Amino acid sequence: MSDYTISTSNEGSALKLSVKGQVNENFAFDDLDLGGAGTIHLDLEGITLMNSSGVKRWFKFIEAIPATTKIVYQNVPPIIVTQMNIVEGFLSPNAEVETFYAPYFDEENDEEVKKLLKPSEVKDKKAPTFTNDGGEELEFDALEETYFKFLDKL
């Protein structure tokens, strides 16, 4: 069994790639047909791990996409947000982030909750406010200044 899967579909004139699983030393993209798409939507919601070898393989993958092709990141999990924040060049000049997950903590229910955000919802690197079903405010579960740093690169 593979560590990851990449599913492809067409969304009008754009190509959608859904990546699930682990991005590590086994991550390969050589067989992917990008079909000359003008826009590639990368749905990353299913990524569960990205290690240093995976980062190297990811860079090779992104570099294989022509600079004229727009890359739209969707459903970016916290593990990838971390890479966007600490790895210089992770977000290429032709990339944009449409949606990403932010970690919150629900103290009342003692559980982590991930909220899907758009970059426009984050003002001055302050996390939007959310409440649980009981009306209790969720606590943002990261350092805002650090977590939202990648937004400066967009």
Secondary structure, DSSP 8 states (H G I E B T S, - for coil): --SEEEEEEEETTEEEEEEEEEESTT---TT---TT-SEEEEEEEEEEEE-HHHHHHHHHHHHTS-TTSEEEEESB-HHHHHHHHHSTTSS-TTEEE--EEEEEEETTTTEEEEEEE-GGG-BTTB----B-TTS-B-EE-S-HHHHTGGGGG-
